[in-house]
Amino acid sequence: MKKVSRQREFDGKTLEKIMNEAIKKAIDKQLKLGVPAVYIKDGKVCYLMPDGREVFKEKAEKI
C-alpha cells in the first residue's frame, strides 16, 4: 500500500497569511474572554485590553 503525504508546500507569503489569520483569531478569542493580548510594539510591551485600549510598559517586570 502506498503512503499518501498530507503535507502541503506553501510559499512564504501564503504561510505568513495563514499565520496572521490564526494570530488574529487567537487574539479575538482572548479578548472575548476578557483576557488582554500581550505583544511587543515599537520595543515596548503592549497590553491590548478587551475594551480596545493599548497599555504600554517600557520593559517587562521581573516576577
ZAFIZA-842265 format. One record per residue: residue in three letters; x, y, z of N, C-alpha, C, CB in turn. Coordinates in steps of 0.001 Angstrom, whole numbers, plus 524288, in hexadecimal, padded with zeros to 5 digits. Glycine has a CB too. Example, Ala and Ser with C-alpha at 12.3 -4.5 7.8 and 13.67 -1.06 7.14 Angstrom:
<lolos>
ALA833867E9C681E788300C7EE6C81E78833907F31C81E7882C2C7EE8782356SER832327F73681BA8835667FBDC81BE4832648001E81EBE837047FDAA8165D
</lolos>
This chain:
<lolos>
MET803477FB6E800008000080000800008037A804D9800007FC427FFFA804BELYS80216808A87FCD18052280D6B7FC4E803848116A8006F8047F80FB67F6D2LYS80769813C58031480647817D6806ED8052D81CF48041E80ADE8187C80AD3VAL8014B81FAA805F77FFEA824B1803B48017B828F3807897F9FB824FC80266SER8049B82C89805C18063F830DF80913801E1834E98094180B6C8335B8070CARG80099836A180DEF7FC8983A9C80E827FEE88400480F397F8FC8395081322GLN803FC8405280EDD8068E8455B80F598061F8485280A3780C52844AC810EFARG8058484D6580AB580557850B98061E80A1B854408063480034853F8805ECGLU80B808561E801BA80FBC859E78016C80D5D85F3F80058813CA858607FD1FPHE80EFA863138037180D0786861802D9811A186C0C80209809C086A0D807A8ASP810A1870457FF45814BB874377FED38148C877B9803A981415877817F9B4GLY8186587B1A8043E818D487E62808E08142B881E7809C081D9B8819F80886LYS812198843C8058F80DAD887CF8061F808C6884EE807EF80C9C88A9D800F2THR807FC8803A805F88037187D2380787803D887BA480D48802F3878328041CLEU80878879F680EEF809408788E8146C8086B87D46817F680EBF8764E81541GLU80A70881C081659809C98867B8197980400887D881A0380CCD88B1281701LYS801068874E815CC7FB6B88871815F27F898884B2819A77F90D888138106BILE7F9E487FAF819607F77587BC181CCA7F8AF87CF08227B7F95B8763181B5CMET7FDA887E2C823957FF3587F51828FA7FC958843D82B048051F87FE48295AASN7FC5588856827DC7F9D588D308298B7F40888C6582AB07FA858916782563GLU7F1658893A827887EBDB8881B8287A7EB318851A82D9C7E981884F1823DEALA7EEA78816082E9D7EE6387E51833757EF5F881C6838337F25E879CF83355ILE7F31F8855A837CC7F449888E883C1C7EFA288C7083D317F92888C3283AE4LYS7ED4B88E8B8390D7E8C3891FC839B87E44088F1E83C637E6F98942383467LYS7E34588A4283AC47DF188873183D367E04188633842F67DE5E881FC83A58ALA7E52F884FF844367E6A9883F2849A07E606888D484D027EC51881F7849E5ILE7E7AC88D5884AF77E7258923984DE47E1658939184EA77E9FC896B784B11ASP7DE3E892FE84A9A7D89C8940D84B167D61F8909984F3C7D5DA89335845D3LYS7D7A088BA384F547D585887FA853317D7178899F858B47D76D8826085210GLN7DC0C88B1B859607DDFB88CE885E6A7DAED8919E860577E3C088E3D85E0FLEU7DA458957285CE67D79389A3C85E657D1DF8992E85FD07D7E189E3B859F9LYS7CF53895A285D0C7C9E48943C85E4F7C97C891C0863B47C7B08907C85A2ELEU7CDB288F10865597CDCA88CAA86A8A7CF5D8909086EC87D1868880986A94GLY7D0A18955E86D367D21D89960870F67D7DF8994F872687CEF1898C9875C5VAL7DB10896A786F527E0A689631870617E39D899CF86CAD7E2898906C86FC5PRO7E6FD89D2B86EBC7E9F48A09E86B407EDC489D8E867D27ECEE8A4B386E72ALA7EE9E89F75863227F29189D3A85FA87F7A48A026860B27F0E589DA0859B4VAL7FBFA89D5C861028010489FC28623B804B289ED585DAC8035A89D8586768TYR807368A30E85BF280AF28A2A1857AA80ED58A71D8580C808218A2A785248ILE812C18A709854B2816AD8AB2D8548C815638AEDA8500881C508A8DE853F4LYS815538B3F7851218144F8B7E384D1F818328BC5484DE480E858B9ED84D60ASP81B328BD7F849F681F2B8C19384A35822EA8C0C284EC581C998C6E784AA5GLY824378BBDD84FE1827EC8BA9B85406825B18BAE68597F82C718BE23853ADLYS820A38BBBC859F881E1E8BC0E85F1481A278B7A885F9981B758C17085FDDVAL819478B5FC8646C815468B20E8657280FFD8B4C786517816108AF5F86AF2CYS80C858B2AC861E8807638B5038610F803258B12C862BF806AA8B69785B3ETYR7FF8B8B31D865EC7FB088B002867857F64F8B2258649B7FA308B02E86DA1LEU7F3EC8AF048614E7EF1D8B08785EA97EAA58AEB48621D7EEBC8AE21858FAMET7E8068B2788647B7E3E58B142868377DED58AFD6865597E2FA8B5ED86BEEPRO7DB778ACD0867F77D6888AB3F8657C7D3238AFD5863AD7D3738A7F48693AASP7D3CF8B4708661C7D0BB8B8FD864707D3488BBF285FEB7CFEF8BCAF86906GLY7D7C38B9EB85DEB7DA4C8BC34859657DEDF8BFCB85A9C7D66D8BF1C8565FARG7DFA28C12C85FA17E40D8C489861117E92C8C195860847E36F8C694866B1GLU7ED518C47685F407F2948C25185F437F5748C4B7863E87F5818C371859F5VAL7F7858C164867547FA778C32486BE1800188C17186B117F8268C0E08711EPHE803BE8C52F86B66809418C41486A6280C648C3E786F6E80B8C8C82D866B5LYS810318C06C86F99814148C01D873C48195E8C0A28711D813A08BAD487708GLU81CDF8C38787384822148C44B87141825068BF1D870D28253D8C82F8748FLYS824C08BBEF874DD8273E8B6D4874BE8243F8B3368785682D158B72B8765BALA824E98AE33877828222D8AA5C87AAD8243C8AA7D88040822C38A4DD87855GLU820BB8A9DC883F1822418A9B28896E823F48A42B88AC881DB78AB8288D07LYS827C78A3C988E478298A89E9A890018258B89C5C893C382F0789EE4892A2ILE824BE897538933F820FD894AB896AC823E2891FB89B0381DA2890B48939F
</lolos>
